[in-house]
């Protein structure tokens, strides 16, 4: 999650990152194949105990739509990385990487590019320790970039090897809701200055009253839960608002990827009510 400054290594991973990792694993365990993404590596990293599926936030039926949103956004990002790599783009930046497992699951693709995982120092120290305990090597093409997001994190990214004069794919999923609009604007402007041919894939939360009626109560619970956990949601956008912000920040083109488009792409033929909610949707922006 993109917030906070330098910290001591936490005893456990950020609770939001763990929940996302567990939802991805739950998809692989309870949803019918073909799975949108196969990811139980994050579950192994989190090591939540044998009773993790008994958690209230892992209820199979209640989390069906949000689980679909989580796996759809992850798969969409990886599809963009693959598409751009085939065009010769060889830099991939994951902002607020959390328990992202691209490097562990897709080494054949990762070996063709340079991957930068950007996150807070404590979170990354914890993750690196867990990777070592599970026997995962850190390949030369994977760069961990521990940063203070209130400091010169962009400079730290460049110092880690990001070539801002060459195209890159930057992913920021599950990030913008935790930031103020000023902070989001700063991030968008920095990314928009990357070389032509660069791509930003970011998600955004729609306002509660802009979500399907049957999903509003669940989003309200998520909003209250985030507030109670000390990580409140700060920013909500309609698709028109986030596209306009992207254009104002200097992107040459912006595109809204709706929940219905993701459903058609990854959940076609699986029955009604199976695909993602429009509570969190995607914007793709290009330089």
C-alpha positions as MATLAB code, in Angstrom:
seq = 'XXXXXXXXXXXXXXXXXXXXXXXXXXXXXXXXXXXXXXXXXXXXXXXXXXXXXXXXXXXXXXXXXXXXXXXXXXXXXXXXXXXXXXXXXXXXXXXXXXXXXXXXXXXXXXXXXXXXXXXXXXXXXXXXXXXXXXXXXXXXXXXXXXXXXXXXXXXXXXXXXXXXXXXXXXXXXXXXXXXXXXXXXXXXXXXXXXXXXXXXXXXXXXXXXXXXXXXXXXXXXXXXXXXXXXXXXXXXXXXXXXXXXXXXXXXXXXXXXXXXXXXXXXXXXXXXXXXXXXXXXXXXXXX';
ca = [
       0.000    0.000    0.000;
       1.385    3.418   -0.973;
       1.419    5.278    2.300;
       3.610    5.961    5.262;
       7.331    6.406    5.740;
      10.267    4.250    6.787;
       9.450    1.748    9.517;
      10.910   -1.171   11.360;
      10.209   -4.592    9.913;
       6.678   -5.659   10.853;
       6.003   -9.032   12.457;
       3.446   -9.746    9.749;
       2.620   -8.327    6.352;
       0.218   -5.431    5.842;
      -3.294   -6.757    6.524;
      -4.608   -5.433    3.206;
      -1.870   -7.208    1.239;
      -2.587  -10.445    3.113;
      -6.314  -10.257    2.426;
      -5.708   -9.764   -1.305;
      -3.295  -12.712   -1.371;
      -5.829  -14.920    0.412;
      -8.631  -13.946   -1.973;
      -6.418  -14.931   -4.901;
      -5.733  -18.287   -3.277;
      -9.421  -18.737   -2.460;
     -10.233  -18.254   -6.151;
      -7.893  -21.106   -7.039;
      -9.367  -23.351   -4.332;
     -13.129  -22.816   -4.568;
     -14.013  -21.269   -7.931;
     -14.481  -23.591  -10.911;
     -11.749  -23.748  -13.540;
     -10.429  -22.390  -15.761;
      -9.063  -20.025  -13.147;
      -8.443  -16.415  -14.091;
      -5.114  -16.579  -12.290;
      -3.384  -19.394  -10.430;
      -1.780  -17.947   -7.318;
      -1.264  -19.729   -4.025;
       2.261  -18.371   -3.584;
       0.893  -15.368   -1.708;
      -0.944  -17.744    0.632;
       2.335  -19.494    1.400;
       4.034  -16.154    2.024;
       1.277  -14.953    4.350;
       1.183  -18.276    6.246;
      -2.168  -17.419    7.881;
      -2.740  -20.759    9.604;
      -4.874  -23.752    8.715;
      -8.133  -22.019    9.631;
      -7.720  -19.032    7.282;
     -10.794  -19.949    5.245;
     -12.912  -19.592    8.392;
     -12.178  -15.853    8.531;
     -15.313  -13.704    8.018;
     -13.625  -11.874    5.121;
     -13.061  -15.219    3.352;
     -16.729  -16.210    3.183;
     -17.000  -17.911   -0.210;
     -20.388  -16.513   -1.207;
     -20.116  -13.035    0.318;
     -16.744  -12.352   -1.339;
     -17.540  -13.836   -4.756;
     -17.723  -10.505   -6.601;
     -14.788   -8.814   -4.887;
     -12.726  -11.988   -5.345;
     -13.511  -11.796   -9.046;
     -12.407   -8.160   -9.097;
      -9.101   -8.999   -7.423;
      -8.172  -11.822   -9.797;
      -9.422   -9.951  -12.878;
      -7.287   -6.897  -12.167;
      -4.229   -9.082  -11.518;
      -4.704  -11.019  -14.739;
      -5.357   -7.841  -16.723;
      -2.094   -6.287  -15.531;
      -0.125   -9.395  -16.465;
      -1.786   -9.485  -19.878;
      -0.684   -5.874  -20.447;
       2.874   -6.717  -19.361;
       2.961   -9.652  -21.799;
       1.500   -7.560  -24.628;
       3.995   -4.745  -24.082;
       6.937   -7.140  -23.661;
       6.131   -8.546  -27.094;
       6.515   -4.977  -28.388;
       9.941   -4.683  -26.797;
       9.069   -2.959  -23.516;
      11.376   -4.489  -20.926;
      10.686   -2.569  -17.696;
       7.826   -3.333  -15.285;
       7.216   -1.341  -12.094;
       4.842   -2.564   -9.371;
       3.888    0.293   -7.031;
       2.727   -0.793   -3.593;
       3.787   -4.335   -4.459;
       2.637   -5.950   -1.212;
       2.507   -9.718   -1.720;
       2.661   -9.525   -5.501;
       3.943  -12.862   -6.833;
       4.511  -12.150  -10.523;
       8.244  -12.826  -10.197;
       7.683  -16.195   -8.538;
       4.856  -17.357  -10.839;
       5.998  -15.985  -14.198;
       9.797  -16.403  -14.295;
       9.715  -17.156  -18.025;
       8.252  -13.694  -18.667;
      10.185  -11.964  -15.910;
      13.473  -13.116  -17.398;
      12.709  -11.033  -20.512;
      12.210   -7.824  -18.565;
      13.406   -6.000  -15.465;
      10.876   -5.967  -12.634;
      10.868   -3.314   -9.905;
       8.824   -3.974   -6.762;
       8.313   -0.682   -4.935;
       7.048   -0.661   -1.355;
       7.786    0.448    2.181;
      11.049   -0.791    3.760;
       9.442   -2.846    6.516;
       7.006   -4.552    4.197;
       9.760   -5.466    1.764;
      12.086   -6.713    4.483;
       9.332   -9.010    5.742;
       8.581  -10.263    2.244;
      12.236  -10.930    1.399;
      12.629  -12.896    4.606;
       9.570  -15.011    3.795;
      10.759  -15.630    0.224;
      14.094  -16.861    1.573;
      12.361  -19.113    4.117;
      10.295  -20.661    1.317;
      13.361  -21.221   -0.867;
      12.700  -18.583   -3.523;
      15.792  -17.026   -5.036;
      15.845  -13.358   -6.050;
      16.822  -13.332   -9.749;
      18.999  -10.591  -11.237;
      16.021   -9.158  -13.147;
      13.999   -8.533   -9.959;
      14.776   -5.328   -8.076;
      13.302   -4.559   -4.663;
      13.021   -0.817   -4.135;
      12.306    0.081   -0.484;
      11.076    3.651   -0.332;
       9.624    6.344    1.873;
       6.682    7.497   -0.214;
       6.833   10.842    1.547;
      10.386   11.296    0.271;
      12.113   11.043   -3.102;
      10.799    7.606   -3.977;
      10.992    8.355   -7.718;
      14.695    9.072   -7.361;
      15.153    5.803   -5.479;
      13.431    3.981   -8.313;
      15.766    5.537  -10.868;
      18.752    4.710   -8.675;
      17.596    1.076   -8.642;
      17.944    0.979  -12.412;
      14.718    2.254  -13.941;
      15.602    3.959  -17.217;
      13.088    6.788  -17.529;
      14.209    7.341  -21.110;
      12.830    3.946  -22.159;
       9.235    2.720  -22.072;
       7.906    0.897  -19.029;
       4.710   -0.630  -17.718;
       3.719    0.726  -14.295;
       1.028   -1.023  -12.242;
      -0.721    0.597   -9.279;
      -3.616   -1.669   -8.323;
      -5.435   -1.315   -5.021;
      -3.460    1.876   -4.372;
      -5.301    5.080   -5.267;
      -8.065    4.680   -2.681;
      -5.509    5.077    0.119;
      -4.063    8.325   -1.271;
      -5.211   11.921   -1.405;
      -5.944   13.355   -4.821;
      -2.821   15.525   -4.537;
      -0.679   12.433   -3.995;
      -2.355   10.617   -6.886;
      -1.791   13.635   -9.119;
       1.909   13.681   -8.252;
       2.275    9.981   -9.073;
       0.376   10.301  -12.347;
       2.490   13.270  -13.437;
       5.746   11.436  -12.747;
       4.632    8.377  -14.707;
       3.298   10.516  -17.560;
       6.855   11.840  -18.037;
       8.188    8.384  -18.852;
       9.310    7.681  -22.409;
       6.667    7.472  -25.142;
       5.187    3.997  -25.289;
       4.919    3.664  -21.496;
       1.715    2.369  -19.906;
       0.094    2.939  -16.522;
      -2.465    0.410  -15.301;
      -4.229    1.628  -12.193;
      -7.423    0.799  -10.347;
      -9.805    3.251   -8.704;
     -12.751    2.983   -6.340;
     -16.060    4.332   -7.541;
     -18.209    6.283   -5.046;
     -20.520    4.033   -3.033;
     -23.643    5.460   -4.702;
     -22.105    4.707   -8.120;
     -21.835    0.953   -7.466;
     -24.430   -1.727   -8.242;
     -27.185   -1.511   -5.573;
     -26.593   -5.085   -4.445;
     -22.884   -4.359   -3.870;
     -23.207   -1.065   -1.973;
     -23.588   -2.615    1.469;
     -20.412   -4.653    0.998;
     -18.470   -1.598   -0.175;
     -19.741    0.366    2.833;
     -18.475   -2.426    5.096;
     -15.091   -2.262    3.343;
     -14.964    1.516    3.792;
     -15.721    1.203    7.495;
     -13.267   -1.672    7.901;
     -10.474    0.331    6.270;
     -11.213    3.264    8.566;
     -11.236    1.066   11.652;
      -7.913   -0.486   10.631;
      -6.304    2.949   10.417;
      -5.971    2.822    6.606;
      -9.038    4.784    5.473;
     -10.100    5.098    1.858;
      -9.344    8.685    0.870;
     -10.175    8.932   -2.824;
     -13.091    7.846   -4.976;
     -13.558    8.577   -8.684;
     -16.165    8.154  -11.329;
     -14.671    6.849  -14.582;
     -15.014   10.302  -16.134;
     -13.141   11.915  -13.249;
     -10.181    9.550  -13.278;
      -9.855    9.753  -17.070;
      -9.872   13.547  -16.890;
      -7.229   13.496  -14.154;
      -5.054   11.239  -16.299;
      -5.316   13.638  -19.233;
      -4.599   16.656  -17.015;
      -1.463   14.926  -15.706;
      -0.079   14.591  -19.216;
      -1.004   11.143  -20.503;
      -1.496   11.065  -24.255;
      -4.408    8.664  -23.998;
      -6.581    7.262  -21.228;
      -9.039    4.373  -21.294;
     -11.592    3.088  -18.808;
     -11.715   -0.707  -18.483;
     -15.097   -1.412  -16.928;
     -16.129   -4.318  -14.754;
     -18.371   -5.505  -17.568;
     -15.407   -5.552  -19.957;
     -13.345   -7.534  -17.452;
     -16.286   -9.902  -16.954;
     -16.568  -10.486  -20.684;
     -12.837  -10.994  -20.985;
     -12.312  -13.386  -18.071;
     -15.694  -14.694  -16.895;
     -17.721  -15.216  -20.070;
     -19.958  -18.282  -19.885;
     -19.682  -18.685  -16.119;
     -23.227  -17.578  -15.289;
     -24.777  -14.449  -13.864;
     -23.311  -12.742  -10.806;
     -19.902  -14.379  -11.134;
     -17.839  -11.506  -12.552;
     -16.310   -8.500  -10.809;
     -18.225   -5.677   -9.201;
     -17.860   -2.181  -10.645;
     -16.833   -0.955   -7.190;
     -13.174   -1.043   -8.296;
     -12.393   -0.581  -11.969;
      -9.346    0.024  -14.134;
      -7.806    2.902  -16.042;
      -5.107    2.352  -18.646;
      -3.084    5.431  -19.577;
      -0.370    5.758  -22.201;
       2.420    8.243  -22.829;
];
